[in-house]
Amino acid sequence: MANRTEDMETRIEDVEARIEALMEFMRVPPGRKINLRKDYDPGFTGRWLKKAEAKETLARGIQMLAEMQDKLWAQNQYALLMVLQALDAAGKDGTIKHVMSGVNPQGVDVYSFKAPSGEERDHDYLWRNFRALPARGDIGIFNRSYYEEVLVVRVHPEILAGQQLPPALKDEGIWKRRFEEINNFEKYLVDNGIIVVKFFLYVSKEAQKKRFLKRTMLPEKNWKFSAADIKERAHWDDYLDAYEDMFNHTSTEWAPWYIVPADHKWFTRLAVAAVLYSTMKKLNLAYPTVSEQQKQALLVAKEELENEDGGKKDKAVVKAKAKAAANKKVPASGREGTRNESKKKGKKNR
């Protein structure tokens, strides 16, 4: 851990370098086994970044994310699926609230997956997730996901025993099969333009205890407390073992895992925003270009708007056109001054 941290501290030349270094630090290397307890520190923040600076940086990052989302929506080719997994009190809800605070809510859908309903248990475990996938141009957020099937179900064998599966399929090979199924599912999504970004908010047992205590003592946080959380805390080591095996089998080139230190919420939010921004930037998102025919239609519309007052045009517009004609520049009627319009259909009417 020390070597990885020290290397991280030296790579801070500029913002882009910081983001890339941070992503490399958090990414689970595909094809390599990691030791969750030794290789990753839930309390890490980096000596090059302080809390006050992080808040300012996050504010700028949220604005940059909003710009990226606008292009994602307008281009209407890619979708982004953000998968959030964590132990209790790691800060999933707060991360979603803060990181996505600046984006257009019409382009974001959040799904919190609880225990499967009766209808969902009568289908395969990926069925309910298929139904919630984001449309092109949208960002979809899974607050917990299909990964619960190789985490909670693995820690609690009684859940698997109660699933509507043929008995022969409930053997020791089920976890390996599910890892392969999930990898294939995510490869299918990426191959169809749905980019998958996966985060594990890694909180320490000590930090979780402090947050649980706050929930019991502060009236405004009482509603968050659940006795079930304390029972799950008793399985701490079993969960870390299950997570580690999951990372080692499902962090792929097309859908890598990012283990985000979560003991300090300000750092967690900044780190998640940085990964999202970098991922979207690499897609080379851009506003759609308009054809010559569309440009001509825009010019006609412009002329009609300018003549709405009965033929009296704005003097400044007339003067500018006359000057352009006198200088033998492009004809006034051929000037381009329009902004690209994004594709809007169905619910995509902002």
Legacy VTK file of the C-alpha trace (Angstrom):
# vtk DataFile Version 3.0
C-alpha trace
ASCII
DATASET POLYDATA
POINTS 350 float
0.000 0.000 0.000
2.803 2.398 0.881
4.451 2.117 -2.529
1.170 2.745 -4.365
0.425 5.759 -2.183
3.894 7.241 -2.573
3.688 6.880 -6.340
0.312 8.609 -6.291
1.762 11.581 -4.413
4.403 12.260 -7.070
2.019 12.503 -10.025
0.359 15.872 -9.548
1.651 18.020 -12.421
-1.791 19.329 -13.373
-5.483 18.554 -13.018
-5.574 16.029 -15.853
-2.528 14.258 -14.438
-4.156 14.184 -11.005
-7.310 12.640 -12.397
-5.409 9.983 -14.339
-3.212 9.197 -11.342
-6.240 8.964 -9.069
-8.063 6.674 -11.484
-5.040 4.419 -11.785
-4.755 4.336 -8.000
-8.398 3.295 -7.538
-8.809 1.025 -10.561
-8.738 -2.734 -9.987
-6.275 -3.953 -12.656
-8.087 -6.373 -14.992
-6.507 -9.806 -14.986
-4.588 -9.265 -11.742
-5.567 -10.391 -8.266
-5.760 -7.740 -5.584
-5.829 -7.940 -1.803
-8.577 -5.571 -0.726
-7.330 -5.146 2.831
-3.664 -4.577 1.937
-3.815 -2.818 -1.435
-6.478 -0.204 -0.739
-6.837 2.278 2.115
-10.383 3.488 2.924
-8.919 6.535 4.679
-6.720 7.707 1.798
-7.090 11.309 0.630
-3.699 12.275 -0.798
-1.409 14.854 0.770
-1.700 17.054 -2.319
-5.375 17.784 -1.681
-7.082 19.374 1.307
-10.781 19.421 2.184
-11.358 23.098 1.337
-9.590 22.745 -2.019
-11.534 19.574 -2.756
-14.860 21.357 -2.296
-13.849 24.070 -4.765
-12.556 21.468 -7.211
-15.782 19.455 -6.906
-17.838 22.556 -7.692
-15.860 23.051 -10.908
-16.060 19.350 -11.640
-19.844 19.338 -11.309
-20.048 22.129 -13.877
-17.762 20.188 -16.234
-19.910 17.092 -15.740
-23.004 19.096 -16.631
-21.380 20.180 -19.898
-20.451 16.585 -20.692
-23.969 15.400 -19.923
-25.434 18.028 -22.245
-23.284 16.711 -25.094
-24.129 13.107 -24.183
-27.823 13.984 -24.419
-27.462 15.964 -27.621
-25.325 13.382 -29.415
-27.767 10.626 -28.429
-25.382 7.771 -29.243
-23.940 6.664 -25.906
-25.508 5.978 -22.528
-23.657 5.840 -19.219
-24.411 3.261 -16.540
-22.983 4.050 -13.110
-22.952 1.092 -10.707
-22.571 1.883 -6.997
-21.811 -0.831 -4.465
-20.806 -0.419 -0.832
-21.196 -1.652 2.693
-23.752 0.164 4.832
-23.100 3.844 5.697
-20.411 4.240 3.019
-22.208 7.243 1.527
-23.849 6.044 -1.693
-26.899 8.309 -1.411
-24.822 11.358 -0.518
-22.441 10.698 -3.390
-25.309 10.590 -5.876
-26.841 13.741 -4.377
-23.655 15.828 -4.511
-21.941 14.563 -7.668
-25.082 14.732 -9.787
-26.321 18.021 -8.309
-25.481 20.070 -11.400
-26.716 17.826 -14.206
-30.096 18.029 -15.898
-32.400 15.678 -13.933
-34.316 14.775 -17.098
-31.232 12.951 -18.319
-30.576 10.937 -15.146
-32.436 7.937 -13.731
-31.570 6.457 -10.322
-32.649 2.947 -9.346
-32.190 1.638 -5.813
-32.408 -2.127 -5.919
-33.769 -3.671 -2.734
-34.541 -7.320 -2.019
-36.215 -8.866 -5.105
-40.006 -8.869 -5.235
-42.032 -11.987 -5.921
-42.282 -11.087 -9.601
-38.538 -10.471 -9.808
-37.735 -13.793 -8.127
-39.715 -15.530 -10.872
-37.224 -14.202 -13.454
-33.470 -14.497 -13.888
-31.417 -12.238 -11.611
-30.495 -9.815 -14.407
-34.088 -9.288 -15.546
-34.926 -6.317 -13.354
-31.647 -4.630 -14.262
-32.288 -5.034 -17.993
-35.544 -3.164 -17.536
-33.776 -0.238 -15.855
-30.953 0.294 -18.351
-30.477 3.911 -19.475
-31.595 5.051 -22.918
-29.096 6.611 -25.307
-28.155 10.068 -24.151
-29.021 9.271 -20.530
-27.090 8.511 -17.363
-28.410 5.592 -15.353
-27.380 5.001 -11.744
-27.771 1.644 -10.031
-27.691 2.122 -6.258
-26.787 -1.499 -5.583
-27.192 -3.802 -8.556
-26.981 -7.306 -9.964
-23.726 -7.625 -8.004
-25.817 -8.271 -4.906
-26.242 -11.771 -6.356
-22.560 -12.533 -5.749
-22.323 -10.567 -2.498
-25.358 -10.717 -0.196
-26.489 -14.046 -1.636
-23.000 -15.466 -1.126
-22.707 -14.210 2.456
-26.209 -15.522 3.232
-26.554 -18.998 1.661
-30.140 -19.222 2.873
-31.087 -16.657 0.215
-29.682 -18.872 -2.527
-31.502 -21.867 -1.057
-34.787 -19.980 -1.409
-34.252 -18.874 -5.021
-36.397 -20.430 -7.742
-33.519 -22.305 -9.381
-33.195 -25.980 -10.278
-31.333 -27.699 -7.400
-28.539 -28.812 -9.715
-27.642 -25.174 -10.420
-27.112 -24.336 -6.746
-23.731 -25.985 -6.643
-20.282 -24.565 -5.819
-19.795 -23.508 -9.429
-22.604 -20.952 -9.306
-20.327 -18.037 -8.363
-17.922 -18.646 -11.223
-20.857 -18.929 -13.633
-22.384 -15.707 -12.362
-19.082 -13.865 -12.705
-18.922 -14.989 -16.338
-22.558 -14.062 -16.932
-22.033 -10.574 -15.505
-18.871 -10.037 -17.552
-20.691 -11.098 -20.709
-23.659 -8.877 -19.842
-21.431 -5.828 -19.378
-19.495 -6.596 -22.559
-22.812 -6.707 -24.404
-23.765 -3.315 -22.962
-20.465 -1.659 -23.873
-20.576 -3.149 -27.368
-23.948 -1.433 -27.756
-22.813 1.977 -26.585
-23.791 1.711 -22.909
-20.616 2.576 -21.005
-20.356 0.837 -17.627
-18.554 2.563 -14.741
-18.421 0.655 -11.443
-17.632 2.096 -8.018
-17.107 0.410 -4.670
-17.206 2.962 -1.857
-14.723 1.450 0.578
-15.470 2.499 4.144
-13.503 1.217 7.138
-15.153 -0.620 9.989
-14.221 2.203 12.358
-15.769 4.903 10.136
-18.904 2.815 9.716
-19.222 2.530 13.497
-19.010 6.330 13.894
-21.702 6.849 11.267
-23.975 4.269 12.851
-23.562 5.995 16.228
-24.531 9.332 14.647
-27.670 7.725 13.311
-28.643 6.635 16.815
-27.867 9.990 18.464
-28.916 12.683 15.987
-32.707 13.061 15.534
-32.317 14.128 11.884
-30.439 10.881 11.195
-32.574 8.478 13.239
-34.594 7.521 10.186
-31.473 6.101 8.552
-30.825 3.617 11.337
-31.808 -0.010 10.896
-31.174 -2.888 13.263
-30.489 -4.987 10.171
-27.378 -2.867 9.522
-25.896 -3.984 12.835
-26.587 -7.612 11.992
-24.865 -7.225 8.636
-21.875 -5.589 10.349
-21.286 -8.912 12.099
-20.493 -10.380 8.651
-17.842 -7.730 7.890
-15.025 -10.115 7.016
-17.299 -12.342 4.957
-18.363 -9.333 2.896
-14.795 -8.174 2.309
-13.879 -11.689 1.143
-16.862 -11.729 -1.221
-16.009 -8.267 -2.576
-12.380 -9.207 -3.125
-13.303 -12.323 -5.096
-15.825 -10.302 -7.092
-13.220 -7.652 -7.996
-10.719 -10.289 -9.066
-13.251 -11.880 -11.422
-15.272 -8.933 -12.761
-12.883 -6.003 -13.192
-12.449 -6.068 -16.956
-10.942 -3.874 -19.640
-14.426 -2.883 -20.804
-15.925 -2.385 -17.307
-13.257 -1.925 -14.608
-13.950 -1.513 -10.910
-12.868 1.598 -9.014
-12.321 1.164 -5.276
-13.022 4.618 -3.852
-11.756 5.508 -0.336
-14.924 6.423 1.585
-13.859 7.370 5.127
-13.822 11.038 4.067
-16.963 11.932 2.133
-15.470 15.049 0.546
-12.769 12.930 -1.055
-15.208 10.203 -2.117
-17.414 12.645 -4.001
-14.503 14.299 -5.753
-13.024 10.947 -6.778
-16.312 9.689 -8.241
-16.826 12.946 -10.145
-13.278 12.738 -11.535
-13.804 9.209 -12.867
-17.151 10.100 -14.445
-15.733 13.203 -16.113
-12.681 11.389 -17.455
-14.774 8.486 -18.734
-17.149 10.788 -20.597
-14.340 12.937 -21.962
-12.740 9.889 -23.582
-15.951 9.329 -25.568
-15.224 12.493 -27.610
-18.769 13.710 -27.111
-19.868 16.584 -29.329
-22.980 18.447 -30.346
-24.497 17.222 -33.635
-23.605 19.151 -36.779
-26.335 20.500 -39.026
-26.606 19.901 -42.762
-26.544 22.647 -45.400
-30.279 22.217 -45.812
-30.785 22.751 -42.087
-28.545 25.814 -42.174
-30.648 27.319 -44.955
-33.789 26.615 -42.967
-32.252 28.401 -39.991
-31.485 31.423 -42.143
-35.056 31.526 -43.412
-36.342 31.337 -39.825
-33.952 34.099 -38.822
-35.219 36.350 -41.622
-38.819 35.696 -40.641
-38.113 36.574 -37.010
-36.347 39.768 -37.997
-39.346 40.814 -40.135
-41.984 40.095 -37.487
-42.412 43.834 -36.732
-43.824 44.579 -40.185
-40.603 44.976 -42.117
-38.661 47.282 -39.801
-35.409 45.439 -39.185
-33.006 46.114 -36.414
-30.733 48.939 -37.574
-27.649 47.212 -36.219
-28.428 44.075 -38.269
-28.914 46.101 -41.469
-25.694 48.020 -40.891
-23.714 44.820 -40.295
-25.043 43.241 -43.494
-24.274 46.323 -45.527
-20.720 46.462 -44.223
-20.169 42.783 -45.013
-21.435 43.241 -48.566
-19.239 46.301 -49.098
-16.147 44.393 -48.002
-17.055 41.564 -50.406
-17.170 39.030 -47.614
-19.642 36.194 -47.518
-23.141 37.368 -48.418
-25.140 38.532 -45.443
-27.769 35.921 -46.193
-25.128 33.181 -45.948
-23.724 33.972 -42.515
-23.810 31.261 -39.890
-24.595 32.247 -36.359
-26.725 29.438 -35.102
-26.014 26.986 -32.362
-26.351 23.271 -32.936
-29.617 21.844 -31.793
-29.643 18.561 -29.885
-31.832 15.710 -30.944
-34.996 15.727 -28.900
-37.610 13.033 -28.961
-40.011 11.366 -26.587
-39.253 12.493 -23.072
-36.192 14.392 -24.287
-37.909 17.753 -24.463
-36.064 20.005 -22.113
LINES 1 351
350 0 1 2 3 4 5 6 7 8 9 10 11 12 13 14 15 16 17 18 19 20 21 22 23 24 25 26 27 28 29 30 31 32 33 34 35 36 37 38 39 40 41 42 43 44 45 46 47 48 49 50 51 52 53 54 55 56 57 58 59 60 61 62 63 64 65 66 67 68 69 70 71 72 73 74 75 76 77 78 79 80 81 82 83 84 85 86 87 88 89 90 91 92 93 94 95 96 97 98 99 100 101 102 103 104 105 106 107 108 109 110 111 112 113 114 115 116 117 118 119 120 121 122 123 124 125 126 127 128 129 130 131 132 133 134 135 136 137 138 139 140 141 142 143 144 145 146 147 148 149 150 151 152 153 154 155 156 157 158 159 160 161 162 163 164 165 166 167 168 169 170 171 172 173 174 175 176 177 178 179 180 181 182 183 184 185 186 187 188 189 190 191 192 193 194 195 196 197 198 199 200 201 202 203 204 205 206 207 208 209 210 211 212 213 214 215 216 217 218 219 220 221 222 223 224 225 226 227 228 229 230 231 232 233 234 235 236 237 238 239 240 241 242 243 244 245 246 247 248 249 250 251 252 253 254 255 256 257 258 259 260 261 262 263 264 265 266 267 268 269 270 271 272 273 274 275 276 277 278 279 280 281 282 283 284 285 286 287 288 289 290 291 292 293 294 295 296 297 298 299 300 301 302 303 304 305 306 307 308 309 310 311 312 313 314 315 316 317 318 319 320 321 322 323 324 325 326 327 328 329 330 331 332 333 334 335 336 337 338 339 340 341 342 343 344 345 346 347 348 349
